[in-house]
C-alpha cells in the first residue's frame, strides 16, 4: 500500500502578521497546496491518504474553501481518512457541515475509536476525533488494538508527551500498546522524523504550509510504502513558500552580501525576517539596504541591532590590559594576509566586546 500522510493545513488561517492583500494570497496558496498535493498523490499512485486533523483553522470556512475541498478531495483516486483536531473539531454546525464530502472521504466523528476495513489491501484504519476544542482524556493505545488486518493504520490528532495536555496527551508507552503498523499524527507543526514505540512506527509530518516565523523551514508531508513488515516513509518538502528567520552579522563585510549568505537556498517566494547584528560602517543605511535587496524575497523585514564601527586600534599600546591585548593583535594583523587580517580584526572585536561586557 502506498500511503500519504499530511496534517495541519489550517485552511482559511488569518495570517495576521501580513497585510490583508498578502494574507489573502497566502490563503489562496493554502487551497492550491491541497490541489497540488492531491495531483501529486495521484501521479505517485497513492492508495490511502491520512489527514491527521486541523484541516481548517477554525469552524468558519470561506465558501470557496468548502467548494475547493469537495472538488479537490473527490479527485483523489484512493481513499481518504480524516481525524478532526482541536482547531477543526467535529460538532454540529462546525466547518465539516459546510462541505459536501465526496464518497472517497471518511471522517472519524467520535472520541471513541472507530475502525474501517480495507479488504483490497488487507488493511484497516482506526481513528478518533476531537469533538471540542480541548481533549483532556489521554490517548488509550489498547483501544486501537484488535484489528486482524495485515496492515493496521491509525490517525489521531494530539500531543506526544509523558505528561498531561489539553490537546489529547499521547504517551509513547500507549502508542506501543496499539499494535498498529503506523500511527499518523497531527498537531505538532514541525517534522521530527519517523519514531517507533514497540512495533508501531509513528510520526508528525508538520504543518503545510508554514504560517509565521514560528513555523520556519521546509513544510510538506510523508509518503511511502506500508506493508505487514512495517512503514517505509520519507518526508516530501512541498510548500513553495517558506518562512525564514535568520541573523546576519554585518561586521567587516557588505551588509547585502551578509543577508544573502544568511538566507537559505532560493528564497524568491519566501517570507523572510533578518536580524542585523555586529559593527556597522558609517555609510550603513537600512533604507538603502532594503532597496539593494528588493526582489530577493517575496517579503523581507530587516531588524537593526547593529552598533557603530569603532577604530579597534584606538587604544593600542596604552598601559592597560586592553592596550596590551590590542598591541599583541596589532602585530599579528601586520604580519597576516588579507584573510588573516579579517580574522584578527574579528578576534579584536570579540575581545573588546568581552572587556566591555558586551554581547
ABEGO torsion letter per residue (X at the ends): XBBBBBBGAGBGBAGAABBAAAAAAAAAAAAAAAAAAAAAAAAAGBABBBBBEGABABABBBAAAAAAAAAAAAABABBBBBBBBAAABBBBGBAAAABBBBAABBBBABABBBBBBBAAAGBBBBBBBBABABBABBBBAAAABGBABABBBBBBBEBBBABBBAAGBBBAAAAAAAGBABBBBBGBABBAEBBBBEABBBBBAEBOBBABAABBEBBBBBBEBBBAAEBBBBBBBABABBBBBBBBBABGBBAAAAAAAABBEBAAABBBBBBBBEBBBAABBAAAAAAAABGABABBBBBBABBBBBBAAAABGBBBAAAAAAAAAAAAAAABBAAAAAAAAAAAAAAAAAAAGBX
